Amino acid sequence: MPNVEKVSIALTPEMAAVVRQAVESGDYASNSEIVREALRDWKLKRALQQQEVEELRRLWQEGLHSGPSRFADVADLKAEARRRLEAQSQPGA
């Protein structure tokens, strides 16, 4: 593998045992392969989390720009939510 940098990492005994087992069972060729896959998964997870945060921010702004709420307070909002839930659970709804 060209252009690699060796680093040292510390793992709990339990994590180290999991890594050793994965290599011994043939699931992975080396400890490094496991760490590389874990980092790829971590990067993907962080990217997805960032997308979710951006979506929430977009929705928040959309809500702010949509104007005032039609509910006077949280109690009114909850009552409407309960009404809708009850309507959905009614047969033929």
Residue frames as qw, qx, qy, qz and C-alpha x, y, z in Angstrom:
[[0.000, 0.891, 0.453, 0.000, 0.00, 0.00, 0.00],
 [0.462, 0.365, -0.018, 0.808, 1.74, 3.21, -1.16],
 [0.053, -0.485, 0.112, -0.866, 1.95, 6.34, 0.96],
 [0.673, -0.563, -0.469, -0.101, 1.02, 4.87, 4.31],
 [0.030, -0.618, 0.469, -0.631, 1.81, 6.32, 7.69],
 [0.587, -0.217, -0.757, 0.189, 2.20, 4.04, 10.66],
 [0.327, -0.565, 0.218, -0.726, 0.43, 5.09, 13.85],
 [0.255, -0.038, -0.901, 0.348, 0.06, 3.44, 17.19],
 [0.519, -0.447, -0.190, -0.704, -3.36, 3.08, 18.79],
 [0.084, -0.146, 0.840, -0.515, -4.43, 1.95, 22.24],
 [0.617, -0.240, -0.519, -0.540, -7.36, -0.44, 22.61],
 [0.659, -0.407, 0.427, -0.467, -9.08, -1.90, 25.62],
 [0.258, -0.247, 0.933, 0.046, -8.31, -5.58, 26.15],
 [0.586, 0.416, 0.641, -0.270, -11.83, -6.42, 24.94],
 [0.509, 0.787, -0.077, -0.340, -11.40, -4.43, 21.72],
 [0.045, 0.623, -0.755, -0.200, -7.97, -5.93, 21.11],
 [0.446, -0.007, 0.891, -0.083, -9.44, -9.42, 21.54],
 [0.620, 0.616, 0.378, -0.307, -12.17, -8.63, 18.98],
 [0.345, 0.797, -0.397, -0.296, -9.54, -7.41, 16.51],
 [0.163, -0.425, 0.887, 0.082, -7.38, -10.50, 17.04],
 [0.564, 0.232, 0.767, -0.200, -10.40, -12.80, 16.61],
 [0.583, 0.725, 0.107, -0.352, -11.41, -11.07, 13.36],
 [0.250, 0.707, -0.626, -0.216, -7.92, -11.59, 11.92],
 [0.285, -0.258, 0.920, -0.070, -7.58, -15.16, 13.23],
 [0.621, 0.367, 0.632, -0.284, -10.96, -16.13, 11.77],
 [0.418, 0.129, 0.630, 0.641, -9.91, -14.82, 8.37],
 [0.176, 0.855, 0.475, -0.106, -12.51, -12.06, 8.25],
 [0.125, 0.974, -0.177, -0.064, -9.66, -9.56, 7.86],
 [0.812, 0.385, -0.273, 0.343, -6.08, -9.94, 6.66],
 [0.478, 0.140, -0.409, 0.764, -4.59, -7.66, 9.32],
 [0.226, -0.613, -0.495, 0.573, -5.25, -5.38, 12.26],
 [0.073, -0.299, 0.189, 0.933, -4.64, -2.44, 9.93],
 [0.148, -0.254, -0.730, -0.617, -7.36, -3.58, 7.57],
 [0.281, -0.624, -0.715, 0.143, -9.84, -3.57, 10.47],
 [0.215, -0.574, -0.204, 0.763, -8.82, -0.06, 11.53],
 [0.021, -0.095, 0.457, 0.884, -9.03, 1.23, 7.97],
 [0.219, -0.442, -0.771, -0.403, -12.55, -0.18, 7.57],
 [0.300, -0.651, -0.573, 0.397, -13.57, 1.25, 10.93],
 [0.160, -0.433, 0.030, 0.887, -12.29, 4.68, 9.88],
 [0.085, -0.138, -0.629, -0.760, -14.15, 4.50, 6.56],
 [0.294, -0.579, -0.753, -0.103, -17.35, 3.61, 8.44],
 [0.304, -0.594, -0.362, 0.651, -16.71, 6.42, 10.95],
 [0.081, -0.196, 0.276, 0.937, -16.22, 8.94, 8.14],
 [0.200, -0.337, -0.726, -0.565, -19.44, 7.82, 6.47],
 [0.337, -0.627, -0.670, 0.210, -21.34, 8.02, 9.76],
 [0.231, -0.502, -0.149, 0.820, -20.03, 11.54, 10.39],
 [0.023, 0.000, -0.483, -0.875, -20.98, 12.62, 6.88],
 [0.281, -0.488, -0.761, -0.323, -24.50, 11.26, 7.33],
 [0.331, -0.626, -0.513, 0.485, -24.80, 12.99, 10.71],
 [0.149, -0.318, 0.103, 0.931, -23.69, 16.26, 9.12],
 [0.147, -0.234, -0.651, -0.707, -26.31, 15.84, 6.38],
 [0.336, -0.603, -0.723, 0.014, -28.96, 15.26, 9.06],
 [0.282, -0.549, -0.279, 0.736, -27.87, 18.38, 10.94],
 [0.032, -0.121, 0.357, 0.926, -27.98, 20.42, 7.74],
 [0.237, -0.406, -0.752, -0.463, -31.46, 19.06, 6.96],
 [0.339, -0.644, -0.605, 0.324, -32.66, 19.98, 10.45],
 [0.199, -0.420, -0.028, 0.885, -31.25, 23.48, 10.04],
 [0.072, -0.103, -0.572, -0.811, -32.97, 23.81, 6.68],
 [0.316, -0.539, -0.756, -0.196, -36.28, 22.61, 8.12],
 [0.320, -0.571, -0.428, 0.623, -35.87, 24.97, 11.10],
 [0.072, -0.260, 0.187, 0.945, -35.35, 27.92, 8.79],
 [0.187, -0.281, -0.722, -0.604, -38.26, 26.82, 6.62],
 [0.333, -0.608, -0.707, 0.142, -40.44, 26.72, 9.72],
 [0.241, -0.503, -0.212, 0.802, -39.30, 30.16, 10.83],
 [0.025, 0.152, -0.386, -0.909, -40.02, 31.61, 7.41],
 [0.130, -0.384, -0.848, -0.341, -43.43, 29.97, 7.16],
 [0.304, -0.538, -0.103, -0.779, -44.93, 32.45, 9.58],
 [0.359, -0.338, 0.591, -0.638, -46.52, 32.21, 12.98],
 [0.044, -0.085, -0.994, 0.044, -47.95, 28.96, 14.27],
 [0.463, -0.383, -0.423, -0.678, -51.66, 28.35, 14.19],
 [0.672, -0.439, -0.578, 0.149, -51.42, 26.98, 17.72],
 [0.242, -0.900, 0.052, -0.358, -51.54, 29.36, 20.68],
 [0.336, -0.680, 0.618, -0.208, -49.31, 27.19, 22.85],
 [0.129, 0.303, -0.943, -0.054, -47.81, 23.73, 23.30],
 [0.409, 0.172, 0.780, -0.441, -51.01, 22.43, 24.92],
 [0.637, 0.548, 0.068, -0.539, -52.96, 23.28, 21.75],
 [0.386, 0.545, -0.698, -0.260, -50.32, 21.57, 19.62],
 [0.105, -0.148, 0.964, -0.194, -50.47, 18.43, 21.78],
 [0.552, 0.333, 0.543, -0.538, -54.26, 18.40, 21.62],
 [0.616, 0.587, -0.245, -0.465, -54.14, 18.55, 17.82],
 [0.231, 0.431, -0.869, -0.074, -51.56, 15.75, 17.70],
 [0.303, 0.037, 0.882, -0.360, -53.74, 13.59, 19.96],
 [0.625, 0.468, 0.241, -0.576, -56.79, 14.33, 17.80],
 [0.531, 0.569, -0.521, -0.352, -54.91, 13.25, 14.65],
 [0.038, 0.290, -0.950, 0.112, -53.58, 10.11, 16.32],
 [0.461, 0.207, 0.716, -0.481, -57.05, 9.17, 17.48],
 [0.637, 0.549, -0.031, -0.541, -58.47, 9.81, 14.01],
 [0.374, 0.503, -0.750, -0.213, -55.82, 7.52, 12.47],
 [0.071, -0.129, 0.962, -0.232, -56.62, 4.70, 14.88],
 [0.606, 0.280, 0.392, -0.633, -60.35, 4.84, 14.11],
 [0.511, 0.190, 0.794, 0.267, -61.58, 2.17, 11.67],
 [0.400, 0.732, 0.504, 0.223, -62.24, 3.59, 8.24],
 [0.145, -0.913, 0.035, 0.381, -60.03, 6.60, 8.89]]
